[in-house]
Structures are given as structure tokens and as C-alpha cells.
Amino acid sequence: MSVGQAVSIMRGGIFEILLLSAPVLIVAMVVGLIISILQATTSIQEQTLTFVPKIAAIMLVLAFLGSWMFAHLANYTRALFSMIPSMAK
């Protein structure tokens, strides 16, 4: 395996991590921002108020996009496994 192949595999892995985690992180960030704006406007400073809506939103995102995430990760894994014979040379 050459250095170029190793860098390509690492780049692909990092891209897959970013691609698969982005929807969950973006939804959590947006829900957290909305809740923090709500807390600031109503002067409610309850720390546990942010957790339940974030967890619910993350679970909904995982329920809707879970099959896509799994299929994308399975395709990437198949591509990695198909590259194994060429790495042994």
C-alpha cells in the first residue's frame, strides 16, 4: 500500500464521519439554539430544559435518516473490503 492510498482511505473515512454525523449535529445545534433563545426571552434558567427536546429531535433524525446512514456506511465498508486485494500487492 502506498502513502497515496493510505491518505485516500483516511480522507474518505473522515468524509464519511462528517457526512453521517452532520444531520444529527445540525439538528441538535438548531434545537439547542431555539431553546436557548426561548430561555433568554422568558428568563427561565432551568439547565435540564434543553436535554429533552434535543434528545427527542436526535431520536427523530435517527429514525428518519437511520436507514440512509446505514446504507451509506455499508456501501463504504463494501468499497473498503473490495480494496483489500489491491492493497496486498
VOMARSE-47854 format. One record per atom (N, C-alpha, C): residue in one letter; atom name; z, y, x. Coordinates in nm, 2 decimals. Layout:
BEGIN
@code=a, site=CA, c3=Z, c2=Y, c1=X
...
This chain:
BEGIN
@code=m, site=N, c3=0.00, c2=-0.12, c1=0.08
@code=m, site=CA, c3=0.00, c2=0.00, c1=0.00
@code=m, site=C, c3=0.00, c2=0.12, c1=0.09
@code=s, site=N, c3=-0.09, c2=0.21, c1=0.06
@code=s, site=CA, c3=-0.10, c2=0.34, c1=0.14
@code=s, site=C, c3=0.00, c2=0.44, c1=0.08
@code=v, site=N, c3=0.01, c2=0.55, c1=0.16
@code=v, site=CA, c3=0.10, c2=0.66, c1=0.12
@code=v, site=C, c3=0.04, c2=0.72, c1=-0.01
@code=g, site=N, c3=-0.09, c2=0.73, c1=-0.01
@code=g, site=CA, c3=-0.15, c2=0.80, c1=-0.13
@code=g, site=C, c3=-0.12, c2=0.72, c1=-0.26
@code=q, site=N, c3=-0.13, c2=0.59, c1=-0.25
@code=q, site=CA, c3=-0.10, c2=0.51, c1=-0.37
@code=q, site=C, c3=0.05, c2=0.52, c1=-0.41
@code=a, site=N, c3=0.14, c2=0.53, c1=-0.31
@code=a, site=CA, c3=0.28, c2=0.54, c1=-0.34
@code=a, site=C, c3=0.31, c2=0.68, c1=-0.41
@code=v, site=N, c3=0.24, c2=0.78, c1=-0.36
@code=v, site=CA, c3=0.26, c2=0.91, c1=-0.41
@code=v, site=C, c3=0.20, c2=0.92, c1=-0.56
@code=s, site=N, c3=0.09, c2=0.85, c1=-0.58
@code=s, site=CA, c3=0.03, c2=0.85, c1=-0.71
@code=s, site=C, c3=0.12, c2=0.78, c1=-0.81
@code=i, site=N, c3=0.18, c2=0.67, c1=-0.77
@code=i, site=CA, c3=0.27, c2=0.59, c1=-0.86
@code=i, site=C, c3=0.39, c2=0.68, c1=-0.89
@code=m, site=N, c3=0.45, c2=0.74, c1=-0.79
@code=m, site=CA, c3=0.56, c2=0.83, c1=-0.81
@code=m, site=C, c3=0.53, c2=0.95, c1=-0.91
@code=r, site=N, c3=0.41, c2=1.01, c1=-0.88
@code=r, site=CA, c3=0.37, c2=1.12, c1=-0.97
@code=r, site=C, c3=0.35, c2=1.07, c1=-1.11
@code=g, site=N, c3=0.29, c2=0.96, c1=-1.13
@code=g, site=CA, c3=0.27, c2=0.90, c1=-1.26
@code=g, site=C, c3=0.40, c2=0.87, c1=-1.33
@code=g, site=N, c3=0.50, c2=0.82, c1=-1.25
@code=g, site=CA, c3=0.63, c2=0.79, c1=-1.31
@code=g, site=C, c3=0.70, c2=0.91, c1=-1.35
@code=i, site=N, c3=0.70, c2=1.02, c1=-1.27
@code=i, site=CA, c3=0.76, c2=1.14, c1=-1.31
@code=i, site=C, c3=0.69, c2=1.21, c1=-1.43
@code=f, site=N, c3=0.56, c2=1.20, c1=-1.44
@code=f, site=CA, c3=0.49, c2=1.25, c1=-1.55
@code=f, site=C, c3=0.53, c2=1.17, c1=-1.68
@code=e, site=N, c3=0.54, c2=1.04, c1=-1.67
@code=e, site=CA, c3=0.58, c2=0.96, c1=-1.79
@code=e, site=C, c3=0.72, c2=1.00, c1=-1.83
@code=i, site=N, c3=0.81, c2=1.02, c1=-1.74
@code=i, site=CA, c3=0.95, c2=1.06, c1=-1.77
@code=i, site=C, c3=0.95, c2=1.19, c1=-1.85
@code=l, site=N, c3=0.87, c2=1.29, c1=-1.80
@code=l, site=CA, c3=0.87, c2=1.42, c1=-1.86
@code=l, site=C, c3=0.80, c2=1.41, c1=-2.00
@code=l, site=N, c3=0.70, c2=1.33, c1=-2.01
@code=l, site=CA, c3=0.62, c2=1.32, c1=-2.13
@code=l, site=C, c3=0.71, c2=1.25, c1=-2.24
@code=l, site=N, c3=0.78, c2=1.15, c1=-2.20
@code=l, site=CA, c3=0.86, c2=1.08, c1=-2.30
@code=l, site=C, c3=0.99, c2=1.15, c1=-2.34
@code=s, site=N, c3=1.05, c2=1.22, c1=-2.25
@code=s, site=CA, c3=1.17, c2=1.29, c1=-2.28
@code=s, site=C, c3=1.16, c2=1.43, c1=-2.34
@code=a, site=N, c3=1.04, c2=1.49, c1=-2.33
@code=a, site=CA, c3=1.02, c2=1.62, c1=-2.37
@code=a, site=C, c3=1.04, c2=1.64, c1=-2.52
@code=p, site=N, c3=0.99, c2=1.56, c1=-2.61
@code=p, site=CA, c3=1.02, c2=1.58, c1=-2.76
@code=p, site=C, c3=1.17, c2=1.58, c1=-2.79
@code=v, site=N, c3=1.24, c2=1.49, c1=-2.73
@code=v, site=CA, c3=1.38, c2=1.48, c1=-2.76
@code=v, site=C, c3=1.46, c2=1.60, c1=-2.71
@code=l, site=N, c3=1.42, c2=1.64, c1=-2.59
@code=l, site=CA, c3=1.49, c2=1.76, c1=-2.53
@code=l, site=C, c3=1.46, c2=1.89, c1=-2.60
@code=i, site=N, c3=1.33, c2=1.90, c1=-2.64
@code=i, site=CA, c3=1.29, c2=2.03, c1=-2.71
@code=i, site=C, c3=1.36, c2=2.04, c1=-2.84
@code=v, site=N, c3=1.37, c2=1.93, c1=-2.92
@code=v, site=CA, c3=1.43, c2=1.93, c1=-3.05
@code=v, site=C, c3=1.58, c2=1.96, c1=-3.03
@code=a, site=N, c3=1.65, c2=1.90, c1=-2.93
@code=a, site=CA, c3=1.79, c2=1.93, c1=-2.91
@code=a, site=C, c3=1.81, c2=2.07, c1=-2.87
@code=m, site=N, c3=1.72, c2=2.13, c1=-2.79
@code=m, site=CA, c3=1.73, c2=2.27, c1=-2.75
@code=m, site=C, c3=1.72, c2=2.36, c1=-2.87
@code=v, site=N, c3=1.62, c2=2.34, c1=-2.95
@code=v, site=CA, c3=1.59, c2=2.42, c1=-3.07
@code=v, site=C, c3=1.71, c2=2.41, c1=-3.17
@code=v, site=N, c3=1.76, c2=2.29, c1=-3.19
@code=v, site=CA, c3=1.87, c2=2.28, c1=-3.29
@code=v, site=C, c3=1.99, c2=2.35, c1=-3.23
@code=g, site=N, c3=2.02, c2=2.33, c1=-3.10
@code=g, site=CA, c3=2.13, c2=2.40, c1=-3.04
@code=g, site=C, c3=2.12, c2=2.55, c1=-3.04
@code=l, site=N, c3=2.00, c2=2.60, c1=-3.02
@code=l, site=CA, c3=1.98, c2=2.74, c1=-3.03
@code=l, site=C, c3=2.01, c2=2.80, c1=-3.17
@code=i, site=N, c3=1.96, c2=2.72, c1=-3.27
@code=i, site=CA, c3=1.98, c2=2.77, c1=-3.41
@code=i, site=C, c3=2.12, c2=2.76, c1=-3.45
@code=i, site=N, c3=2.19, c2=2.66, c1=-3.40
@code=i, site=CA, c3=2.34, c2=2.65, c1=-3.44
@code=i, site=C, c3=2.41, c2=2.76, c1=-3.36
@code=s, site=N, c3=2.38, c2=2.79, c1=-3.24
@code=s, site=CA, c3=2.45, c2=2.89, c1=-3.16
@code=s, site=C, c3=2.42, c2=3.03, c1=-3.22
@code=i, site=N, c3=2.30, c2=3.06, c1=-3.27
@code=i, site=CA, c3=2.28, c2=3.18, c1=-3.34
@code=i, site=C, c3=2.36, c2=3.19, c1=-3.47
@code=l, site=N, c3=2.36, c2=3.08, c1=-3.54
@code=l, site=CA, c3=2.44, c2=3.07, c1=-3.67
@code=l, site=C, c3=2.59, c2=3.10, c1=-3.64
@code=q, site=N, c3=2.64, c2=3.04, c1=-3.53
@code=q, site=CA, c3=2.78, c2=3.06, c1=-3.49
@code=q, site=C, c3=2.81, c2=3.20, c1=-3.45
@code=a, site=N, c3=2.71, c2=3.26, c1=-3.38
@code=a, site=CA, c3=2.73, c2=3.40, c1=-3.34
@code=a, site=C, c3=2.73, c2=3.50, c1=-3.45
@code=t, site=N, c3=2.65, c2=3.47, c1=-3.55
@code=t, site=CA, c3=2.64, c2=3.57, c1=-3.66
@code=t, site=C, c3=2.76, c2=3.55, c1=-3.76
@code=t, site=N, c3=2.81, c2=3.43, c1=-3.77
@code=t, site=CA, c3=2.92, c2=3.41, c1=-3.86
@code=t, site=C, c3=3.06, c2=3.41, c1=-3.79
@code=s, site=N, c3=3.06, c2=3.43, c1=-3.66
@code=s, site=CA, c3=3.19, c2=3.43, c1=-3.58
@code=s, site=C, c3=3.26, c2=3.30, c1=-3.60
@code=i, site=N, c3=3.20, c2=3.19, c1=-3.62
@code=i, site=CA, c3=3.26, c2=3.06, c1=-3.62
@code=i, site=C, c3=3.25, c2=3.00, c1=-3.48
@code=q, site=N, c3=3.36, c2=2.98, c1=-3.42
@code=q, site=CA, c3=3.36, c2=2.93, c1=-3.28
@code=q, site=C, c3=3.41, c2=2.79, c1=-3.27
@code=e, site=N, c3=3.36, c2=2.70, c1=-3.36
@code=e, site=CA, c3=3.40, c2=2.56, c1=-3.35
@code=e, site=C, c3=3.31, c2=2.49, c1=-3.25
@code=q, site=N, c3=3.36, c2=2.43, c1=-3.15
@code=q, site=CA, c3=3.28, c2=2.36, c1=-3.05
@code=q, site=C, c3=3.22, c2=2.23, c1=-3.10
@code=t, site=N, c3=3.28, c2=2.16, c1=-3.19
@code=t, site=CA, c3=3.22, c2=2.04, c1=-3.24
@code=t, site=C, c3=3.11, c2=2.06, c1=-3.34
@code=l, site=N, c3=3.09, c2=2.18, c1=-3.39
@code=l, site=CA, c3=2.99, c2=2.20, c1=-3.49
@code=l, site=C, c3=2.85, c2=2.18, c1=-3.44
@code=t, site=N, c3=2.82, c2=2.19, c1=-3.31
@code=t, site=CA, c3=2.69, c2=2.17, c1=-3.25
@code=t, site=C, c3=2.65, c2=2.02, c1=-3.24
@code=f, site=N, c3=2.75, c2=1.94, c1=-3.23
@code=f, site=CA, c3=2.72, c2=1.80, c1=-3.19
@code=f, site=C, c3=2.65, c2=1.72, c1=-3.31
@code=v, site=N, c3=2.70, c2=1.73, c1=-3.43
@code=v, site=CA, c3=2.65, c2=1.65, c1=-3.54
@code=v, site=C, c3=2.50, c2=1.69, c1=-3.57
@code=p, site=N, c3=2.47, c2=1.82, c1=-3.58
@code=p, site=CA, c3=2.33, c2=1.84, c1=-3.61
@code=p, site=C, c3=2.23, c2=1.80, c1=-3.49
@code=k, site=N, c3=2.28, c2=1.82, c1=-3.37
@code=k, site=CA, c3=2.20, c2=1.77, c1=-3.25
@code=k, site=C, c3=2.18, c2=1.62, c1=-3.26
@code=i, site=N, c3=2.28, c2=1.55, c1=-3.28
@code=i, site=CA, c3=2.27, c2=1.40, c1=-3.28
@code=i, site=C, c3=2.18, c2=1.36, c1=-3.40
@code=a, site=N, c3=2.19, c2=1.42, c1=-3.51
@code=a, site=CA, c3=2.11, c2=1.39, c1=-3.62
@code=a, site=C, c3=1.96, c2=1.42, c1=-3.59
@code=a, site=N, c3=1.94, c2=1.53, c1=-3.54
@code=a, site=CA, c3=1.80, c2=1.57, c1=-3.50
@code=a, site=C, c3=1.74, c2=1.48, c1=-3.40
@code=i, site=N, c3=1.82, c2=1.44, c1=-3.30
@code=i, site=CA, c3=1.77, c2=1.35, c1=-3.19
@code=i, site=C, c3=1.74, c2=1.21, c1=-3.25
@code=m, site=N, c3=1.83, c2=1.17, c1=-3.34
@code=m, site=CA, c3=1.80, c2=1.04, c1=-3.41
@code=m, site=C, c3=1.67, c2=1.04, c1=-3.49
@code=l, site=N, c3=1.65, c2=1.15, c1=-3.56
@code=l, site=CA, c3=1.53, c2=1.16, c1=-3.64
@code=l, site=C, c3=1.40, c2=1.16, c1=-3.55
@code=v, site=N, c3=1.41, c2=1.23, c1=-3.44
@code=v, site=CA, c3=1.30, c2=1.24, c1=-3.35
@code=v, site=C, c3=1.27, c2=1.10, c1=-3.29
@code=l, site=N, c3=1.38, c2=1.03, c1=-3.25
@code=l, site=CA, c3=1.36, c2=0.89, c1=-3.20
@code=l, site=C, c3=1.31, c2=0.80, c1=-3.31
@code=a, site=N, c3=1.35, c2=0.82, c1=-3.43
@code=a, site=CA, c3=1.30, c2=0.73, c1=-3.54
@code=a, site=C, c3=1.15, c2=0.76, c1=-3.57
@code=f, site=N, c3=1.11, c2=0.88, c1=-3.56
@code=f, site=CA, c3=0.97, c2=0.91, c1=-3.59
@code=f, site=C, c3=0.88, c2=0.88, c1=-3.47
@code=l, site=N, c3=0.92, c2=0.92, c1=-3.35
@code=l, site=CA, c3=0.84, c2=0.90, c1=-3.23
@code=l, site=C, c3=0.87, c2=0.78, c1=-3.14
@code=g, site=N, c3=0.97, c2=0.70, c1=-3.18
@code=g, site=CA, c3=1.01, c2=0.58, c1=-3.10
@code=g, site=C, c3=0.90, c2=0.48, c1=-3.08
@code=s, site=N, c3=0.82, c2=0.46, c1=-3.18
@code=s, site=CA, c3=0.71, c2=0.36, c1=-3.16
@code=s, site=C, c3=0.60, c2=0.42, c1=-3.07
@code=w, site=N, c3=0.57, c2=0.55, c1=-3.08
@code=w, site=CA, c3=0.48, c2=0.61, c1=-2.98
@code=w, site=C, c3=0.53, c2=0.60, c1=-2.84
@code=m, site=N, c3=0.66, c2=0.63, c1=-2.83
@code=m, site=CA, c3=0.72, c2=0.63, c1=-2.69
@code=m, site=C, c3=0.72, c2=0.49, c1=-2.63
@code=f, site=N, c3=0.75, c2=0.39, c1=-2.72
@code=f, site=CA, c3=0.75, c2=0.25, c1=-2.67
@code=f, site=C, c3=0.61, c2=0.21, c1=-2.63
@code=a, site=N, c3=0.51, c2=0.24, c1=-2.71
@code=a, site=CA, c3=0.37, c2=0.20, c1=-2.69
@code=a, site=C, c3=0.32, c2=0.27, c1=-2.56
@code=h, site=N, c3=0.36, c2=0.40, c1=-2.54
@code=h, site=CA, c3=0.31, c2=0.47, c1=-2.42
@code=h, site=C, c3=0.38, c2=0.41, c1=-2.30
@code=l, site=N, c3=0.50, c2=0.38, c1=-2.30
@code=l, site=CA, c3=0.57, c2=0.32, c1=-2.19
@code=l, site=C, c3=0.52, c2=0.17, c1=-2.16
@code=a, site=N, c3=0.49, c2=0.10, c1=-2.27
@code=a, site=CA, c3=0.43, c2=-0.03, c1=-2.25
@code=a, site=C, c3=0.29, c2=-0.02, c1=-2.18
@code=n, site=N, c3=0.21, c2=0.07, c1=-2.22
@code=n, site=CA, c3=0.08, c2=0.09, c1=-2.15
@code=n, site=C, c3=0.10, c2=0.12, c1=-2.01
@code=y, site=N, c3=0.19, c2=0.21, c1=-1.98
@code=y, site=CA, c3=0.22, c2=0.25, c1=-1.84
@code=y, site=C, c3=0.27, c2=0.13, c1=-1.76
@code=t, site=N, c3=0.35, c2=0.05, c1=-1.82
@code=t, site=CA, c3=0.40, c2=-0.07, c1=-1.75
@code=t, site=C, c3=0.29, c2=-0.17, c1=-1.72
@code=r, site=N, c3=0.20, c2=-0.19, c1=-1.82
@code=r, site=CA, c3=0.09, c2=-0.28, c1=-1.80
@code=r, site=C, c3=0.00, c2=-0.23, c1=-1.69
@code=a, site=N, c3=-0.02, c2=-0.10, c1=-1.68
@code=a, site=CA, c3=-0.10, c2=-0.04, c1=-1.58
@code=a, site=C, c3=-0.04, c2=-0.07, c1=-1.44
@code=l, site=N, c3=0.09, c2=-0.05, c1=-1.43
@code=l, site=CA, c3=0.16, c2=-0.08, c1=-1.31
@code=l, site=C, c3=0.15, c2=-0.22, c1=-1.27
@code=f, site=N, c3=0.17, c2=-0.31, c1=-1.36
@code=f, site=CA, c3=0.16, c2=-0.46, c1=-1.33
@code=f, site=C, c3=0.01, c2=-0.50, c1=-1.29
@code=s, site=N, c3=-0.08, c2=-0.43, c1=-1.35
@code=s, site=CA, c3=-0.22, c2=-0.46, c1=-1.31
@code=s, site=C, c3=-0.26, c2=-0.41, c1=-1.17
@code=m, site=N, c3=-0.18, c2=-0.32, c1=-1.12
@code=m, site=CA, c3=-0.20, c2=-0.26, c1=-0.99
@code=m, site=C, c3=-0.13, c2=-0.35, c1=-0.88
@code=i, site=N, c3=-0.05, c2=-0.44, c1=-0.92
@code=i, site=CA, c3=0.02, c2=-0.52, c1=-0.82
@code=i, site=C, c3=-0.07, c2=-0.60, c1=-0.72
@code=p, site=N, c3=-0.18, c2=-0.67, c1=-0.77
@code=p, site=CA, c3=-0.26, c2=-0.74, c1=-0.68
@code=p, site=C, c3=-0.33, c2=-0.65, c1=-0.58
@code=s, site=N, c3=-0.37, c2=-0.53, c1=-0.62
@code=s, site=CA, c3=-0.43, c2=-0.44, c1=-0.52
@code=s, site=C, c3=-0.33, c2=-0.39, c1=-0.42
@code=m, site=N, c3=-0.20, c2=-0.38, c1=-0.45
@code=m, site=CA, c3=-0.10, c2=-0.34, c1=-0.36
@code=m, site=C, c3=-0.07, c2=-0.44, c1=-0.25
@code=a, site=N, c3=-0.10, c2=-0.57, c1=-0.28
@code=a, site=CA, c3=-0.06, c2=-0.67, c1=-0.18
@code=a, site=C, c3=-0.16, c2=-0.68, c1=-0.07
@code=k, site=N, c3=-0.27, c2=-0.62, c1=-0.08
@code=k, site=CA, c3=-0.38, c2=-0.62, c1=0.02
@code=k, site=C, c3=-0.34, c2=-0.54, c1=0.14
